[in-house]
Amino acid sequence: MKRLAPYLLILPGGLWLLIFLVVPMVFMASVSTQEGDIINGFVQTFDFSVYGDALTRYQTQFLRSVGYGLVGTVVSIAMAYPVAYWIAFRGGSRKSTYLLLVLLPFFVSFVLRTVSWKFLLADDGLLLSPLKSMGLVAQDFHVLQTTVAVIGGLVYNYLPFMILPIYVALERIDPRVVEAAQDLYAARSQAFTKVVLPLSLPGVFAGVLMTFVPMTADYVNAGILGGPSNTMIGNIIQTEYLVNTDYPTAAALSFTLMAVMLVGIFAYARALGTENVLEAAAR
Amino acid sequence: MDPRSNPALLRGMTHSRSVTRRDALRLAGLSAAGLALAGCGIQGKKPAATPKKDAVTDFWTGKQRNGTLRFANWPLYIDKDGKKYPSLEMFTADTGIKVSYQEVIQEIPSFFGKIQPLLAAGNDIGHDLMVLTNGIHLGRAIQLDYLAPLDHSKLPNFAANAAQKVKNPPWDPGNAHTIPWTVGLTGIAYNPKYVDEVKSVEDLWNPKYKGKVGMMSDSEEIANFGLFALGVDPDTSTEADWRRAAERLQAQRDTGLVRKYYENDYVDALARGDVWITMAWSGDIFQQVAEGKDLKFVVPQEGGTIWTDNMCIPRTAQNPVDALTYMDYVYQPKIATILVEAINYITPVPATKDLVLADAAKQSGEDRTALEQLANSPMIYPSEADMARLRSYVTLDGAKEKAFESIFQPITQG
């Protein structure tokens, strides 16, 4: 019984993943190499040319999505780090209150939050209308349906996923380590770059995982805040699947996206030093 | 392992089931070897070469009225009084059939995406009656034989009261599977504060309105406007016409004229001032105007699109007889009048116009003006001249559809 215990513990989660992740993935992999249409049915052909075709047709949207994901992630780090730092070291007894505030937006539906941006940023809306009447921006200036709006929406929606892991990493740093650095005549900035920053990197890594991947695959922000030149690969996959019912193309695009993400993330982990980072992030 | 030869497997993949030990073993085997699934396909269904003559009798034999109807419709698409639906209550009082009314359709592709696997597996979708717009997806539903063939001997009100124009549409000859719920127009709406009088589709290409032009994201909608701009009738358009139309639309996009390719949300964008001139649906603009917004709607001189939202019964409906009873019920002029006064789209029952005016005469003040506006609005009762300029979407079958989408989709999906 004792020997079985670990397996029994992993059974519910393992079965869940097996049935709802592995089986559909295998099924979708099979779909991606089928040919046909919804009227005549799809037949397995093991023809991989659909991958090449899909990529050639949608390379712009593909690169754009990865680009948006990268920029969004970098902006998130820049905004999240100071917040996490402040909560971890200056939060005092109110830490949990501040963390709750960070999470508060999650109590409102994702779509609703994004839609509310449309009202805020409308051409004659709350923000732009006064600026226009003061003559600070041109009459035809607009934020909605621009790259800025889409990346802004992405950052807004995923920021907490960056703040929380960085906070956890910073919070775990023993303050005495920093004191020791200062005792050894490190300037405040040196203590930060040589001690605090390296110790917080696993948190940054976890944050990147949790923001870059969903940002790149996101389609809600581009759909609601974007214009004709902001379509992301998530929107394409959705259209191919639901509107065109071209299941092979949708499946092939999904798999390519997954492959690109995995390769990117592993390259990034390796650059930071795989063992340390993956282990520390998991800790 | 081919689902086409093993319907049980296909069903297992598409809906829940109780798992026996043998099933569990089978499932384990299935997931263990990825190869097990290789060689699978997804079942399709070619239409029978000639529809069977007795399809109607086959379907309806042995079916009875059950006293319940589950009706799936779009939001804001029926009369409502607080939380009650007066016309549905009248239906229940007259027939004894209780209606569960569900506002679950927001957009055809995603709704079709949800019900398609269930219909393919021959399962109940939870609705006995649904309202689908004519177009690619309704065409598919008919081709795949997902819809019950209508028994027109049970639709006397439809035969007597429906407008000639809505009978026997090209996408469903002889109304074999569908009859209209409402009819709408796609034209141009604009804000007269920023835009001079609009007569032509060319105004959507006017550089004065750069970045303030709204177009629709639906391929069938923009294709028609591209074709109107070329002076081509969508009914007789060829693939070469489509390419030329796509070029014009691409140019409109590339020069930065188009703010966005919108779904339903173009109304908000127009109301908020994000766009000044946009492709629009008649009923939406009528409602905005009725609420006091200063907006105009025109059917361009080159042409506008007429589309129909159709009532149809999924083949797997639990209460098809009740659904058919309701379909005929709403074709009584007095019921159709209640509906048009609430919905503000074009009714398939022309006799309602006089009834709306009669209702108006009974009212006074604002209510009276509103009803008179409705009866006299070209958006609800289009003039002969407007009607003559209206065209349907391009009729597409399987192979053409793929070409069509590959030409027009890249424009909206840049």
Boltz contact constraints between the chains, C-beta under 6 A:
constraints:
  - contact:
      token1: [A, 18]
      token2: [B, 31]
      max_distance: 6.0
  - contact:
      token1: [A, 22]
      token2: [B, 31]
      max_distance: 6.0
  - contact:
      token1: [A, 23]
      token2: [B, 31]
      max_distance: 6.0
  - contact:
      token1: [A, 26]
      token2: [B, 34]
      max_distance: 6.0
  - contact:
      token1: [A, 26]
      token2: [B, 37]
      max_distance: 6.0
  - contact:
      token1: [A, 27]
      token2: [B, 37]
      max_distance: 6.0
  - contact:
      token1: [A, 30]
      token2: [B, 37]
      max_distance: 6.0
  - contact:
      token1: [A, 30]
      token2: [B, 38]
      max_distance: 6.0
  - contact:
      token1: [A, 30]
      token2: [B, 40]
      max_distance: 6.0
  - contact:
      token1: [A, 34]
      token2: [B, 41]
      max_distance: 6.0
  - contact:
      token1: [A, 39]
      token2: [B, 44]
      max_distance: 6.0
  - contact:
      token1: [A, 39]
      token2: [B, 143]
      max_distance: 6.0
  - contact:
      token1: [A, 39]
      token2: [B, 398]
      max_distance: 6.0
  - contact:
      token1: [A, 40]
      token2: [B, 44]
      max_distance: 6.0
  - contact:
      token1: [A, 40]
      token2: [B, 46]
      max_distance: 6.0
  - contact:
      token1: [A, 41]
      token2: [B, 41]
      max_distance: 6.0
  - contact:
      token1: [A, 41]
      token2: [B, 43]
      max_distance: 6.0
  - contact:
      token1: [A, 41]
      token2: [B, 44]
      max_distance: 6.0
  - contact:
      token1: [A, 42]
      token2: [B, 41]
      max_distance: 6.0
  - contact:
      token1: [A, 42]
      token2: [B, 42]
      max_distance: 6.0
  - contact:
      token1: [A, 43]
      token2: [B, 41]
      max_distance: 6.0
  - contact:
      token1: [A, 44]
      token2: [B, 39]
      max_distance: 6.0
  - contact:
      token1: [A, 44]
      token2: [B, 41]
      max_distance: 6.0
  - contact:
      token1: [A, 122]
      token2: [B, 272]
      max_distance: 6.0
  - contact:
      token1: [A, 122]
      token2: [B, 274]
      max_distance: 6.0
  - contact:
      token1: [A, 123]
      token2: [B, 273]
      max_distance: 6.0
  - contact:
      token1: [A, 123]
      token2: [B, 274]
      max_distance: 6.0
  - contact:
      token1: [A, 124]
      token2: [B, 273]
      max_distance: 6.0
  - contact:
      token1: [A, 140]
      token2: [B, 211]
      max_distance: 6.0
  - contact:
      token1: [A, 145]
      token2: [B, 259]
      max_distance: 6.0
  - contact:
      token1: [A, 145]
      token2: [B, 260]
      max_distance: 6.0
  - contact:
      token1: [A, 227]
      token2: [B, 260]
      max_distance: 6.0
  - contact:
      token1: [A, 228]
      token2: [B, 253]
      max_distance: 6.0
  - contact:
      token1: [A, 228]
      token2: [B, 258]
      max_distance: 6.0
  - contact:
      token1: [A, 228]
      token2: [B, 261]
      max_distance: 6.0
  - contact:
      token1: [A, 228]
      token2: [B, 414]
      max_distance: 6.0
  - contact:
      token1: [A, 229]
      token2: [B, 414]
      max_distance: 6.0
  - contact:
      token1: [A, 231]
      token2: [B, 413]
      max_distance: 6.0
  - contact:
      token1: [A, 231]
      token2: [B, 414]
      max_distance: 6.0
  - contact:
      token1: [A, 242]
      token2: [B, 109]
      max_distance: 6.0
  - contact:
      token1: [A, 242]
      token2: [B, 110]
      max_distance: 6.0
  - contact:
      token1: [A, 242]
      token2: [B, 113]
      max_distance: 6.0
  - contact:
      token1: [A, 243]
      token2: [B, 109]
      max_distance: 6.0
  - contact:
      token1: [A, 244]
      token2: [B, 405]
      max_distance: 6.0
